[in-house]
Amino acid sequence: MCNIARHGSAQGASCTPFKAVWAQAPANMSADDIEHTLFVCRQVSLYRVPPKATAGGHKSGEWKVADKIFTGRLKVTAKGEAAEVRLEDADR
């Protein structure tokens, strides 16, 4: 499972950062038409975060496993100047 907060970066985690590969685009296609995959984490879990009990902030150890909303893949893509964070079903 990817835990960037614990590692400080994707290095050492089970995530795969991608570097943009610039290839020659066909003459009828602009650079803004090409979608680049910037980052993929193969397994992420999304939880319903409970209200804060203290001023100390949220602690993932206090979250209930039953409050898990989603388990799947996280993918960051960019097209032109727009970027998207996608949560995808890992089975697809």
N, C-alpha and C positions, 0 to 999 in steps of 0.2 A: 504494500500500500504506500502511496506517495505521501510523504510528510515533509513538505518544504520548510515549514516553520521550525521543525526540529533540526533539520540539516542546514538551514540558512540558504540553501539553494537546491536545485534539482540534482546536483552532483552527489553521488553516494546513495541516492534514493532510487526506487525502482521506476523512475520516470525517464522519459526519453526527450531531451530538448532537441529541437531541430534547428539547423541553421538554414537560412534562406539560400536557395540555389538559384542563381540568376542565369537563365538560359536565353538564347536568342528567341524572341517571340515572333510568330508569323507576322508578316507585313500588315495584315488587317486586324491585328490584336494589339491593344495598348498594354502597358505594364499594369494599369489599373484593372484589367480584365483577368489577371492571373491571381488565383487564390494560393496563399502560402500557408503551410502548416508550420507553426512556430514552436508548439509544445504539445506533448501527449503524455498523459498519466494513465496507465492502463487500468488502475483500480482506485476509485475514490468512493467515499461514503458521504452522503448528505444527511444531516440530522436536523430535527426540529430543536432549535436552541431554546432552553427554558429561560424564563426571566432571571435576571441576576439576583442572587440572594444577598450578595455583599458588594461593596465598592471595589473589591479586588478583581472584578471582571469575570469572564467565562473561563471555565476549565473543562476541557474535553473529557476528563476522567469522571466528571459528575453527570455526564449525559447518559441517558438510559438507552440501552441497545434497542429497546422497543420503539424509541422515537426515531429510528432510522427511516428516512423517507425514500432513499435511492442508493443503489450501488451500481456503478458502471464506470465508464471511461470519461475523462476530461480532455478536451481538445481545444487549443487556442489557434485560431486561424486569422489571417489578415488578407484583405483584398483592397488595394489602393491605400487610402488613409484610414479605413475602417477595420476594426478588430472585433472578433467574436470569441466568447468563451462558451463552448458547447458541452453539454452533458449528454452522452450517448449511451445507449444500451450496449453493453459489452458483448452481447451475443450476436450483434449484427456486424 
